[in-house]
Amino acid sequence: MSHRSISVQELLDARGDVLELEVLTHGVSLESITEDPDVTSPGLALAGHTSRVPAGRMWVFGETEMSYVTALGEGEARARLAALFAFGVPAAFVTKGQSVPDFFLDVAGEYGVPVLRSAKSTKEFYRRLKPYLEEVLAPTTTLHGSLADVYGIGVLFMGESGVGKSECVLDLVERGHRLVADDLVIVTKQGNEVLIGRGHELQKHHMEIRGVGIIDVQGLFGVRSIRQQKRIEVIVNLELWDQHRAYSRTGLEKEYEAILGVQIPKVTVPLNPGKNITVIAEVVAMGQLLRYTGVESAEAFDRRLRQYLEQDYE
């Protein structure tokens, strides 16, 4: 997993116009970075309770915070701000176009904290900044596999190199499903439980088929055969048949794999001659759709079987 970061200058370049930002601390470097998307108001930290202040977080001073700072008096306000800015603050934002006292800027300059003012209201500032930071700073990892949209379900095919992941996805595309990424899947975590997969921007929607070479899926099958990104909802692990391994036959035994801390349902499919992996992948996707409606086929069958046996014994 890689930890992403963004500098204040990059943030200013990307969202400066949208947030109507202006830099107030001239001469202070804008190259400080943050990895924390949770930009908030200083709250209790500004009141002097700094024992649990997270380092590296950007703070927002709305009308309430600026009124409080002003009411403290310059001496006390300097001390409170110094205690806060000592935690390696990448930037401080002042909203609603409020005037900022000189002592505020002086303390910020002493600690190398750039101060930026926004003309937006505090609520609007949060609404426009937080989703951007959550997207840019989302935890990311890369996986060796192929991702396809099958009946609206994001199916991630995994397995050893050469096992047939790309060929399976190509067959799915030919049947009307869509390719998201082949060979290298870039996965980003959004929120607590959502994983979004996409391909590398240089690879686009090209696939490597052994014996054939590189093919352009969009060029061959049209724009409807691809999509740019998709939520990963189920993993299909392809592996060569191992006669010594006990494979699930009822589906009652649930298997999961953790990606970026999110547990994703996993189905292991053994490969042997004559097995139609494409149809099996479609069934896996449809089974996931059923689960979203609250139907577990294996469990429902097991309940009916147990009820039948109990009646028979009676």
C-alpha positions in Angstrom: 0.0 0.0 0.0 1.3 3.5 -0.9 0.7 6.6 1.2 -0.2 9.5 -1.0 0.5 13.1 -0.3 -0.2 16.5 -1.7 1.6 19.8 -1.2 -0.1 23.1 -0.4 1.2 24.4 -3.8 -0.4 21.5 -5.6 -3.6 22.0 -3.7 -3.6 25.7 -4.6 -2.9 24.9 -8.3 -5.7 22.3 -8.4 -8.5 24.0 -6.3 -7.4 27.6 -5.9 -10.0 29.0 -8.3 -12.8 26.8 -7.0 -12.1 27.7 -3.4 -11.2 31.3 -4.2 -8.0 31.1 -2.3 -5.4 33.8 -1.7 -2.1 33.4 0.1 -1.7 35.7 3.1 1.8 34.6 4.3 4.1 35.8 1.6 7.6 34.4 1.9 6.4 31.1 3.6 7.0 28.0 1.5 4.0 26.3 0.0 5.9 23.0 -0.4 4.8 21.5 2.9 2.8 18.3 2.4 -0.1 16.5 4.0 -1.2 12.8 3.9 -4.3 13.5 6.0 -7.6 14.2 4.1 -9.4 15.0 7.3 -9.2 18.8 7.3 -11.2 20.2 10.3 -11.5 23.1 12.6 -9.0 23.3 15.5 -11.7 23.1 18.1 -10.4 22.1 21.5 -6.8 22.3 20.3 -7.3 26.1 20.0 -8.7 26.2 23.5 -5.4 24.7 24.8 -6.2 21.0 24.8 -3.4 19.8 22.6 -2.7 16.3 24.0 -4.5 14.6 21.1 -3.7 16.9 18.2 -2.7 14.9 15.1 0.4 16.1 13.4 0.4 17.0 9.7 -3.3 18.0 9.6 -4.5 21.2 7.9 -6.9 23.4 9.9 -9.8 25.6 9.0 -10.6 28.8 10.9 -14.2 29.8 10.4 -16.0 32.7 11.9 -16.4 31.1 15.3 -12.6 30.2 15.5 -11.5 33.7 14.4 -13.9 35.4 16.8 -12.5 33.2 19.6 -8.9 34.0 18.7 -9.6 37.8 18.6 -11.4 37.6 22.0 -8.4 36.0 23.7 -6.2 39.0 23.4 -3.0 39.2 21.4 -0.7 37.6 24.1 -2.9 34.6 24.9 -3.8 34.2 21.2 -0.2 34.0 20.2 0.5 31.3 22.8 -2.5 29.2 21.7 -1.6 29.5 18.0 2.0 28.7 18.7 0.9 25.5 20.6 -1.2 24.5 17.6 1.2 25.3 14.8 4.0 23.4 16.6 2.4 20.2 15.4 3.8 20.5 11.9 0.7 22.1 10.4 0.9 22.1 6.5 -1.5 25.0 6.1 -4.2 27.0 7.8 -7.3 28.2 6.0 -9.4 31.2 6.9 -12.9 31.2 5.4 -15.6 33.8 4.6 -13.0 36.3 3.5 -12.4 37.3 7.1 -9.7 39.8 8.1 -6.7 38.1 9.7 -4.8 39.8 12.5 -1.1 40.6 12.0 -0.2 38.6 15.0 -1.9 35.5 13.5 0.3 35.8 10.4 3.4 36.5 12.5 3.0 33.3 14.5 2.2 31.3 11.4 5.3 32.7 9.7 7.5 31.7 12.7 6.4 28.1 12.4 6.5 28.0 8.6 2.7 27.6 8.3 1.2 29.1 5.1 -2.1 30.9 5.7 -4.6 30.9 2.9 -7.9 32.8 2.9 -11.0 31.7 1.1 -14.0 33.8 0.1 -16.3 30.8 0.5 -18.4 30.2 3.5 -17.0 27.5 5.9 -19.7 25.0 5.0 -19.1 25.5 1.3 -15.3 25.4 1.8 -15.6 22.0 3.4 -18.0 20.7 0.8 -15.6 21.5 -2.0 -12.3 20.6 -0.4 -13.0 17.4 1.6 -14.1 15.2 -1.4 -11.1 16.3 -3.4 -8.7 15.4 -0.5 -10.3 12.1 0.1 -9.9 11.2 -3.6 -6.3 12.5 -3.9 -5.1 11.0 -0.6 -7.0 7.7 -0.7 -4.9 4.6 0.1 -3.7 2.9 -3.1 -2.2 -0.4 -4.1 -1.5 -2.3 -7.3 -2.6 -5.8 -8.0 -1.6 -8.4 -10.7 -4.9 -9.4 -12.2 -7.7 -8.5 -14.6 -10.8 -6.5 -13.7 -14.1 -6.7 -15.6 -17.6 -5.4 -15.3 -19.9 -8.4 -15.5 -23.6 -7.7 -15.2 -22.7 -4.5 -13.3 -20.5 -6.4 -10.8 -16.8 -5.7 -10.6 -15.1 -9.1 -10.9 -11.4 -9.2 -10.2 -9.7 -12.2 -11.7 -6.5 -13.3 -9.9 -4.1 -16.2 -10.2 -0.6 -17.2 -11.3 0.8 -15.7 -14.4 -0.3 -17.6 -17.5 -3.3 -19.2 -15.9 -5.7 -17.6 -18.3 -7.1 -14.4 -16.6 -6.8 -12.3 -19.7 -8.3 -14.9 -22.0 -11.3 -15.3 -19.6 -11.9 -11.5 -19.6 -11.5 -11.3 -23.4 -14.2 -14.0 -23.7 -16.4 -12.0 -21.4 -15.9 -8.9 -23.5 -16.9 -10.9 -26.6 -20.1 -11.8 -24.7 -21.0 -8.2 -24.1 -19.3 -7.5 -20.7 -16.8 -4.7 -20.2 -13.0 -4.6 -19.6 -11.7 -2.3 -16.9 -8.1 -3.2 -16.6 -5.8 -6.1 -17.6 -2.6 -7.4 -16.0 -2.1 -4.3 -13.7 -5.1 -3.1 -11.6 -4.7 0.1 -9.6 -6.9 -0.1 -6.5 -8.0 2.9 -4.4 -9.9 2.8 -1.2 -12.8 5.2 -0.9 -14.5 5.5 2.5 -14.3 2.5 4.7 -15.4 -0.3 2.5 -15.3 0.7 -1.2 -12.5 -0.4 -3.5 -12.3 1.2 -6.9 -10.1 -0.4 -9.6 -8.8 1.1 -12.8 -6.0 0.5 -15.3 -2.8 2.4 -15.8 -3.3 5.5 -17.9 -0.5 4.4 -20.3 -1.9 0.9 -20.8 -5.4 2.2 -21.4 -7.6 -0.8 -22.5 -5.0 -3.0 -24.1 -4.6 -6.7 -23.3 -1.8 -9.2 -23.8 -3.0 -12.5 -25.2 -0.2 -15.1 -25.2 0.4 -16.3 -28.8 -1.4 -13.3 -30.2 0.3 -10.3 -28.6 -1.1 -6.9 -27.6 -4.7 -6.1 -28.6 -6.7 -2.9 -28.4 -10.1 -4.0 -26.9 -11.8 -0.7 -27.5 -10.6 -0.6 -31.1 -11.8 -4.2 -31.7 -15.1 -4.3 -29.8 -16.1 -0.6 -29.5 -16.5 1.9 -26.7 -19.2 -0.1 -25.0 -16.7 -2.9 -24.3 -14.7 -0.8 -21.8 -15.2 1.3 -18.7 -12.6 3.6 -16.9 -13.1 2.3 -13.4 -15.3 -0.1 -11.4 -15.9 -1.0 -7.8 -14.3 -4.4 -6.9 -17.0 -6.6 -5.5 -15.9 -10.2 -5.9 -12.6 -12.0 -6.6 -12.4 -15.0 -8.9 -9.2 -16.8 -8.2 -8.1 -19.1 -11.0 -5.8 -22.0 -10.3 -4.8 -25.2 -11.9 -6.6 -28.3 -10.6 -5.0 -29.8 -7.6 -6.4 -33.3 -6.9 -5.1 -33.1 -3.3 -7.0 -30.0 -2.5 -10.6 -29.9 -1.2 -12.6 -27.4 -3.2 -15.9 -25.9 -2.0 -18.9 -27.9 -3.4 -21.7 -26.2 -1.6 -20.7 -22.6 -1.3 -21.5 -22.6 2.4 -17.8 -22.0 3.3 -17.2 -18.3 2.7 -13.8 -17.2 1.6 -12.5 -13.6 1.7 -9.4 -11.7 0.8 -8.4 -8.4 2.3 -7.4 -5.6 0.0 -6.4 -2.4 1.7 -8.2 -3.7 4.8 -11.4 -4.4 3.0 -12.7 -8.0 3.0 -13.8 -9.0 -0.5 -15.7 -12.2 -1.2 -13.5 -14.7 -3.0 -14.3 -17.7 -5.2 -11.5 -20.2 -6.1 -12.2 -21.9 -9.4 -9.9 -24.9 -10.3 -9.1 -25.2 -14.0 -9.3 -28.4 -15.9 -9.9 -29.2 -19.6 -13.4 -28.5 -20.8 -14.4 -26.2 -18.0 -16.2 -23.0 -19.2 -14.7 -20.4 -17.0 -16.6 -17.6 -18.7 -20.0 -19.0 -17.8 -18.8 -19.7 -14.3 -17.6 -16.0 -14.0 -21.1 -14.8 -15.1 -22.7 -17.1 -12.5 -20.4 -15.7 -9.8 -21.5 -12.2 -10.8 -25.2 -13.1 -10.8 -24.8 -14.8 -7.4 -23.3 -11.5 -6.0 -26.3 -9.6 -7.4 -28.6 -12.1 -5.6 -26.8 -11.5 -2.4 -27.5 -7.8 -2.7 -31.2 -8.6 -2.6 -30.6 -10.7 0.5 -30.7 -14.2 -1.2 -28.0 -16.7 -0.4 -28.6 -19.6 -2.7 -26.4 -22.2 -0.9 -27.8 -21.2 2.5 -31.4 -21.3 1.2 -30.9 -24.8 -0.3 -29.3 -26.0 3.0 -32.3 -24.7 5.0 -34.7 -26.5 2.7 -32.7 -29.7 2.9 -32.6 -29.6 6.7 -36.3 -28.9 6.9 -37.0 -31.9 4.7 -34.8 -34.2 6.8 -36.4 -33.0 10.0 -39.9 -33.7 8.6 -38.8 -37.1 7.4 -37.5 -38.0 10.8 -40.8 -36.9 12.4 
